[in-house]
Amino acid sequence: MGNSKRLTRLILSSTLLVLCSVLAAVVYTQTSKTQKQPKDPTRAWQVEKVTAAPEVKSAVKGLEISSVRLVNEGTPTVQILIDVINHRDTDVLAVDFVCGIGKSSSGGVGRDGLYDEDNPRVIIPRHSLKTFEFYLNSFLEGEPIVLAVATFSDGKEEGDPRSLSNFKSLRIDGQETMRKEKARKGGPQ
């Protein structure tokens, strides 16, 4: 009879231990899944549903994001307005806004005053504010918008190395295309 009670207690304890282990494993799996699910950075914005501006930050020293706002929110033509203050003593000749930073960055929108080598343009004058206006669907949802690259009138280029390399490559390709087009039309090269 003593062995029977012991056996019953052992089976009951073992069953309870197995159930607790299974329950703990289920809770752990569900918790880790919800914590590790990143936003899908490859998804375009569902612009009709956007009611708040995404996070925007600067990766370039001396260029400050002072405000961000939406225009036409809730419509297919929603635009993001980004105010950038140039605190530096040099003019900004080019900027590039991307989604994310580093290895996770993806395409965005740039303004390049050096595209036309014969007529460089200032994008943000020294010690001033410039508002950039982009359609929100120019960016992908799930990552912050980052002012990743800037080129200054003193020749310095700053920002995220990967984005800077891509931006310079696009500029070189664009300038080469422009030179070929001028040559084809008989203008100076």
C-alpha positions as CSV (number, residue, x, y, z in Angstrom):
1,M,0.0,0.0,0.0
2,G,2.9,2.4,0.8
3,N,4.4,1.7,-2.7
4,S,1.0,2.4,-4.3
5,K,0.8,5.9,-2.7
6,R,4.4,6.6,-3.7
7,L,3.8,5.5,-7.3
8,T,0.7,7.7,-7.5
9,R,2.6,10.7,-6.2
10,L,5.5,10.1,-8.6
11,I,3.1,9.8,-11.6
12,L,1.2,12.9,-10.5
13,S,4.4,14.9,-9.9
14,S,5.9,13.8,-13.3
15,T,2.7,14.7,-15.1
16,L,2.6,18.1,-13.4
17,L,6.3,18.7,-14.3
18,V,5.8,17.8,-18.0
19,L,2.7,20.1,-18.2
20,C,4.6,23.0,-16.6
21,S,7.5,22.5,-19.0
22,V,5.2,22.4,-22.0
23,L,3.4,25.5,-20.8
24,A,6.7,27.4,-20.2
25,A,7.9,26.4,-23.7
26,V,4.7,27.7,-25.4
27,V,4.8,31.0,-23.5
28,Y,8.5,31.5,-24.3
29,T,8.0,30.7,-28.0
30,Q,5.1,33.1,-28.3
31,T,6.9,35.9,-26.4
32,S,10.1,35.6,-28.5
33,K,8.1,35.6,-31.7
34,T,6.3,38.9,-30.9
35,Q,9.5,40.6,-29.7
36,K,11.6,39.5,-32.8
37,Q,9.1,40.4,-35.5
38,P,10.6,43.5,-37.2
39,K,8.5,45.8,-39.3
40,D,8.7,44.8,-42.9
41,P,11.0,47.4,-44.4
42,T,10.2,46.3,-47.9
43,R,6.6,47.3,-47.8
44,A,5.4,50.5,-49.5
45,W,3.4,52.8,-47.4
46,Q,-0.3,52.4,-47.5
47,V,-0.6,56.1,-47.9
48,E,-4.3,56.4,-47.5
49,K,-4.0,55.1,-44.0
50,V,-1.1,57.3,-42.8
51,T,-2.1,59.8,-40.2
52,A,1.3,60.5,-38.5
53,A,4.7,61.3,-39.8
54,P,7.4,58.6,-39.6
55,E,10.6,59.2,-37.6
56,V,13.2,61.3,-39.4
57,K,16.8,61.8,-38.2
58,S,20.1,63.1,-39.4
59,A,23.3,61.2,-39.7
60,V,25.3,64.3,-40.7
61,K,26.9,66.5,-38.1
62,G,25.7,70.1,-38.3
63,L,22.5,69.3,-40.2
64,E,19.5,69.2,-37.8
65,I,16.0,67.9,-38.5
66,S,13.9,70.6,-36.8
67,S,10.4,69.5,-37.7
68,V,8.5,66.9,-39.7
69,R,4.9,67.1,-40.8
70,L,2.5,65.6,-43.3
71,V,0.4,67.3,-45.9
72,N,-2.7,65.7,-47.5
73,E,-2.6,62.8,-44.9
74,G,-5.1,60.1,-45.5
75,T,-5.0,60.6,-49.3
76,P,-2.9,58.9,-52.1
77,T,-0.9,62.2,-52.4
78,V,0.3,62.4,-48.8
79,Q,3.6,64.3,-48.7
80,I,6.2,64.6,-45.9
81,L,7.7,68.0,-45.2
82,I,11.1,67.8,-43.5
83,D,12.7,71.0,-42.2
84,V,16.5,70.9,-42.1
85,I,18.7,73.5,-40.4
86,N,22.3,73.9,-41.6
87,H,24.3,75.0,-38.6
88,R,27.6,74.9,-40.5
89,D,29.7,77.7,-42.0
90,T,29.5,76.1,-45.4
91,D,26.7,75.7,-47.9
92,V,25.2,72.3,-48.6
93,L,25.4,71.3,-52.2
94,A,23.8,67.8,-52.0
95,V,21.7,65.7,-49.6
96,D,20.3,62.2,-49.7
97,F,17.4,60.9,-47.6
98,V,17.2,57.1,-47.3
99,C,15.2,54.5,-45.3
100,G,17.3,53.2,-42.4
101,I,21.0,53.4,-42.1
102,G,24.0,51.2,-42.7
103,K,23.4,47.7,-44.1
104,S,19.7,48.0,-43.6
105,S,19.4,51.2,-45.6
106,S,17.4,51.3,-48.8
107,G,16.6,53.7,-51.6
108,G,15.3,57.2,-50.9
109,V,15.4,60.6,-52.4
110,G,18.3,63.0,-53.0
111,R,18.8,66.6,-54.1
112,D,22.1,67.0,-55.9
113,G,23.3,70.6,-56.7
114,L,26.4,69.1,-58.2
115,Y,24.6,67.0,-60.9
116,D,25.2,69.7,-63.5
117,E,29.0,70.3,-63.1
118,D,28.8,73.6,-65.1
119,N,26.1,75.1,-62.9
120,P,26.4,73.9,-59.2
121,R,23.5,74.9,-57.0
122,V,23.3,75.5,-53.3
123,I,20.7,73.2,-51.7
124,I,20.8,74.6,-48.1
125,P,22.7,77.9,-47.6
126,R,24.9,78.2,-44.5
127,H,23.1,78.9,-41.2
128,S,19.7,78.6,-42.7
129,L,16.6,76.4,-42.8
130,K,15.3,74.5,-45.9
131,T,12.1,72.5,-46.2
132,F,12.2,69.4,-48.3
133,E,9.0,68.0,-49.7
134,F,8.6,64.4,-50.8
135,Y,5.8,62.1,-51.5
136,L,5.7,59.6,-48.7
137,N,5.6,56.6,-51.1
138,S,9.1,57.6,-52.1
139,F,10.2,55.7,-49.0
140,L,9.5,52.3,-47.6
141,E,7.5,51.7,-44.4
142,G,9.2,50.2,-41.3
143,E,12.4,52.2,-41.2
144,P,13.1,55.7,-40.1
145,I,13.9,58.2,-42.8
146,V,17.5,59.3,-42.4
147,L,19.4,62.3,-43.8
148,A,22.3,60.0,-44.6
149,V,24.6,62.1,-46.9
150,A,25.6,65.7,-47.4
151,T,28.1,67.4,-49.7
152,F,29.4,70.8,-48.6
153,S,30.8,73.8,-50.6
154,D,34.2,73.2,-49.0
155,G,34.4,69.8,-50.7
156,K,33.7,67.7,-47.6
157,E,31.2,64.9,-47.9
158,E,29.8,63.4,-44.8
159,G,27.3,60.7,-43.6
160,D,26.8,57.0,-43.7
161,P,29.6,55.4,-45.7
162,R,27.5,53.0,-47.7
163,S,24.9,55.7,-48.6
164,L,27.7,58.1,-49.5
165,S,29.3,55.6,-51.9
166,N,25.9,54.9,-53.6
167,F,25.1,58.6,-53.9
168,K,28.6,59.5,-55.4
169,S,28.2,56.6,-57.9
170,L,24.8,57.9,-59.0
171,R,26.2,61.4,-59.4
172,I,29.1,60.2,-61.5
173,D,26.7,58.2,-63.7
174,G,24.4,61.2,-64.1
175,Q,27.2,63.6,-64.9
176,E,28.5,61.2,-67.5
177,T,25.1,61.0,-69.1
178,M,24.8,64.8,-69.1
179,R,28.2,65.1,-70.8
180,K,27.2,62.6,-73.5
181,E,23.9,64.5,-74.1
182,K,25.7,67.8,-74.4
183,A,28.2,66.3,-76.8
184,R,25.4,64.8,-78.9
185,K,23.8,68.2,-79.1
186,G,27.1,69.9,-80.0
187,G,27.5,71.8,-76.7
188,P,30.7,72.0,-74.6
189,Q,31.7,68.8,-72.8
